[in-house]
Each structure stands twice: as C-alpha cells, then as structure tokens.
Amino acid sequence: MFHPEGPSLFELTRQALTSTERGYDLLAQKFDVTPFRTPDVLLAPFFAHVFGGGPVARALDVACGTGAQLTHLAPFVTGRLTGVDFSQGMLDEARRRLGPRPELVKLDARALPFEREFDLITSAGAFGHFVGADEDALLAGISRALVPGGRFVFLTTPMPKATSPANWMARGFNAVMHVRNALVKPPFIMFYLTFTWPEVKPTLERHGFDVSARDGLLPGRLSQVVAVTATRRG
C-alpha cells in the first residue's frame, strides 16, 4: 500500500473521510500505484479468455477508473470503446494515459443511460461500491445496455471460509466502514465480500442473464480467482 510514489497514510485517511466520489478525485493521480487497482497479472489472462472467440464491435467498461481495463480492451474492440466513472479525477487520469480513443463519460453507474448499445460490458474492482438496492440498479443498467446475447464479464473470488484470516479482515473492514458512515457524512461506500461466486449467480439470473464461470486461469494462490460470464438472454 505504501509505495514510494503512492498515497501516504494521511492522504488515504483524508480520502476515507470524504464522499466516495470526492475520495477518488483526491486519489486519482496516485491510484495506479495503490493495491486498489486491479493488477495486469490478473487482467492479461482474463482478457485472453474473454476474447478467445475473437474481437467485438462495441464495449463498455463500467467504473473504469484510470483505464486499466480499457487498455486491455482496446486491441480487441473494433468500433466503439467507452468507459464511464463518477469521478472526474479518475477520468482525467484515464484520458492522460489512454489518449483520445476511448469515449470517457462522467456518470453514475447506478443510472446507466444506454439501451442495447454494447456487445460486451466489463467492470473490475468496483463492486464494493454497490450494495443493496444499488447493486440491483447497477445490474439492471448493465442488462439494459447490452444487446441480446451480449456479455457482462468480470473477475471475482469465492466467499472466504468463515475461519480464514481473509474473512475476518474483510468483515472487520466492513464493520469499520459501517461505523464511519454512521458518524461521518457524507458516506464513503466501500465494502468487501460483495459479488462473490457463486453467491452472485442468482442475482445475475434475476436480471436476465445466463451465467457461467471458470476458475484456474491463474496459477498458485491466484487459481481461485473466478472469471464470470453473464450472457444477456434475448
């Protein structure tokens, strides 16, 4: 976390005491050297899997941040490539890194305005920002934005065992965030243990998707990472 070029503990604390949007605006210039960015060691084999059947014409990355996934998407998208995020700071960094090609749009992912416009939708590292009704709003918008037969693809992990250190650390973090949001306004929405596999499958099916998953794309301790493909029904 404390990369020499990354945010200091003071900067991370300041971020956590603002709103979610403002927090990412503050973090944007140093985001790529934090552990919050999905690493390329995950993204490269994931997108090799996603595009095993060839390129697509139109793709959307939801909560695109500084553009990590857009970088991997670009070689496989023959036409429209779009990224959306609610943080202007993150979008500014994405534009600086990626240049003019991706269409970058500032909007709330809970209210995606698209209607049957994309063949592929991706998202990474953002599901902890959508809980309860917000999760349903996110998935409803993604389903609406896809053409019939279009795919929503993402990486996740299984729910950790109840006795594992990972489980206790995640639940401890979530408890701290609940207390923080009860005491400090506006809230900062970020929780772990969301969109885990297979717990997320019934929710995806309820929003009109046929769902499959594959693990083992990565070796060793990363083999538990799951690539989920949710295909919109016609």
C-alpha positions in Angstrom: 0.0 0.0 0.0 2.8 2.5 0.9 4.5 2.5 -2.5 7.1 5.3 -2.6 5.1 7.1 -5.2 1.7 6.1 -3.7 -0.6 7.9 -1.3 0.5 8.5 2.3 -1.5 7.3 5.3 -2.6 10.9 5.8 -3.8 11.1 2.2 -5.7 7.8 2.5 -7.3 8.9 5.7 -8.4 12.2 4.1 -9.9 10.3 1.2 -11.8 8.0 3.5 -13.3 10.9 5.4 -14.9 12.5 2.2 -17.6 11.2 -0.1 -16.9 8.3 -2.3 -16.7 10.5 -5.4 -14.5 13.1 -3.8 -12.3 10.4 -2.3 -11.5 9.1 -5.8 -10.9 12.5 -7.1 -8.3 13.0 -4.4 -6.7 9.6 -5.0 -6.8 9.7 -8.8 -3.2 10.8 -9.6 -1.7 8.1 -7.4 -4.3 5.4 -7.9 -2.2 3.3 -10.2 0.4 2.7 -7.5 -2.1 1.5 -4.9 -3.3 -2.0 -4.3 -6.8 -0.9 -5.2 -6.1 -1.1 -8.9 -6.7 -4.5 -10.5 -3.2 -5.7 -11.5 -2.3 -6.6 -15.0 -1.2 -10.1 -13.9 -5.0 -10.7 -13.5 -6.2 -8.7 -16.4 -4.0 -10.1 -19.2 -5.1 -13.8 -18.9 -8.7 -12.7 -18.1 -9.0 -10.8 -21.4 -7.2 -13.6 -23.3 -10.1 -15.8 -22.0 -12.8 -13.2 -22.8 -11.7 -12.7 -26.4 -10.9 -16.3 -27.1 -13.7 -16.2 -29.7 -12.4 -13.1 -31.4 -13.0 -9.3 -31.1 -16.2 -7.4 -30.6 -17.6 -4.2 -32.1 -18.7 -2.3 -29.1 -17.5 -2.5 -25.4 -18.2 -0.6 -22.2 -16.1 -0.6 -19.0 -18.2 0.4 -16.0 -16.4 2.3 -13.2 -13.4 2.5 -15.5 -11.2 4.4 -13.1 -7.8 5.3 -14.6 -8.4 2.9 -17.5 -6.7 -0.3 -16.6 -9.3 -2.5 -18.3 -9.7 -0.1 -21.2 -6.0 -0.6 -22.0 -6.6 -4.4 -22.3 -9.9 -4.0 -24.2 -8.6 -1.6 -26.9 -6.9 -4.2 -29.1 -10.0 -6.4 -29.2 -12.7 -3.8 -29.8 -13.1 -2.9 -33.5 -15.5 0.0 -33.0 -17.0 2.0 -30.1 -15.0 1.8 -26.8 -16.5 3.6 -23.8 -15.5 4.0 -20.2 -17.8 5.5 -17.5 -17.0 6.6 -14.0 -18.4 9.1 -11.5 -15.0 10.6 -10.6 -13.8 13.3 -12.9 -10.4 13.0 -11.4 -10.2 9.3 -12.4 -11.5 10.1 -15.9 -8.9 12.8 -16.3 -6.1 10.3 -15.5 -7.6 7.8 -17.9 -7.6 10.4 -20.6 -4.0 11.3 -19.9 -2.9 7.7 -20.0 -5.0 6.4 -22.9 -5.2 9.3 -25.3 -8.2 10.2 -27.5 -9.7 6.9 -28.5 -11.9 5.8 -25.6 -15.1 7.7 -25.2 -15.0 8.7 -21.5 -18.2 9.7 -19.8 -18.8 11.0 -16.2 -21.9 9.4 -14.9 -23.3 7.3 -12.0 -23.1 3.6 -12.8 -26.4 3.1 -11.0 -28.2 5.1 -13.7 -26.6 3.9 -17.0 -28.4 5.7 -19.9 -27.6 3.1 -22.6 -30.2 0.9 -24.3 -29.0 -2.2 -26.3 -25.8 -0.4 -27.3 -22.9 -2.8 -26.4 -21.8 -6.3 -27.2 -19.5 -6.5 -24.1 -19.5 -4.9 -20.7 -16.7 -5.2 -18.2 -16.1 -3.9 -14.7 -13.3 -4.5 -12.1 -12.6 -3.6 -8.6 -15.8 -1.5 -8.1 -18.4 -4.0 -6.8 -17.8 -3.0 -3.2 -19.3 0.4 -4.1 -22.7 -1.1 -4.9 -24.6 -2.7 -2.0 -28.3 -3.4 -1.5 -30.6 -1.6 -3.9 -27.5 0.0 -5.6 -26.4 -3.5 -6.7 -29.8 -4.1 -8.4 -29.6 -0.7 -10.1 -26.2 -1.4 -11.4 -27.1 -4.8 -12.9 -30.4 -3.5 -14.3 -28.5 -0.8 -16.2 -25.9 -3.3 -17.4 -28.6 -5.7 -18.7 -30.4 -2.8 -20.4 -27.2 -1.6 -22.1 -26.3 -5.0 -23.7 -27.7 -6.3 -26.9 -29.4 -9.7 -26.6 -26.6 -12.3 -26.4 -24.2 -9.6 -25.2 -21.8 -10.5 -22.3 -21.1 -8.9 -18.9 -17.8 -10.3 -17.8 -15.8 -9.8 -14.6 -13.4 -11.3 -12.1 -14.4 -12.3 -8.6 -13.4 -14.8 -5.9 -15.3 -17.3 -3.7 -16.5 -16.3 -0.3 -13.6 -17.0 2.1 -14.0 -19.6 4.7 -15.6 -18.3 7.9 -12.4 -19.2 9.9 -9.9 -17.7 7.4 -7.9 -14.6 8.2 -9.2 -13.1 4.9 -12.8 -13.4 6.1 -12.1 -11.8 9.4 -10.1 -9.0 7.9 -12.8 -8.2 5.3 -15.6 -8.3 7.9 -13.5 -6.2 10.3 -13.0 -3.6 7.5 -16.8 -3.6 6.7 -17.6 -3.1 10.4 -15.3 -0.1 10.5 -16.9 1.4 7.4 -20.4 1.0 8.9 -19.3 2.8 12.0 -17.6 5.5 9.9 -20.7 6.1 7.8 -22.9 6.3 10.9 -20.6 9.0 12.4 -19.4 10.9 9.3 -21.4 12.4 6.4 -21.4 12.1 3.5 -20.9 8.3 3.5 -18.0 6.5 1.8 -19.3 3.4 0.3 -16.8 0.6 0.0 -17.3 -2.9 1.3 -15.6 -6.3 0.8 -17.3 -9.7 0.3 -19.6 -8.5 -2.5 -20.2 -10.2 -5.8 -18.6 -13.4 -4.6 -19.0 -16.6 -6.6 -21.4 -18.5 -6.6 -23.4 -16.1 -4.4 -23.8 -13.6 -7.2 -25.2 -16.1 -9.7 -28.9 -15.9 -8.6 -28.8 -12.1 -8.7 -27.4 -12.1 -12.2 -30.0 -14.6 -13.3 -32.8 -12.4 -11.9 -31.6 -9.6 -14.1 -31.9 -11.6 -17.2 -28.5 -13.3 -17.6 -27.4 -16.9 -18.2 -24.3 -17.3 -16.1 -21.2 -19.4 -16.3 -17.8 -19.2 -14.6 -14.3 -20.5 -14.9 -11.5 -20.7 -12.3 -7.9 -21.8 -12.8 -6.9 -19.1 -15.2 -4.0 -18.2 -13.0 -1.5 -20.4 -11.2 -0.9 -20.9 -7.5 -2.8 -18.9 -4.9 -4.5 -16.9 -7.6 -6.1 -20.0 -9.1 -9.2 -19.4 -7.0 -9.9 -16.2 -9.0 -13.1 -16.8 -11.0 -13.9 -15.4 -14.4 -17.7 -14.9 -14.6 -19.5 -14.6 -18.0 -23.1 -13.4 -17.8 -24.9 -13.5 -21.2 -28.0 -11.4 -21.7 -31.0 -13.5 -22.7 -32.8 -12.5 -25.9 
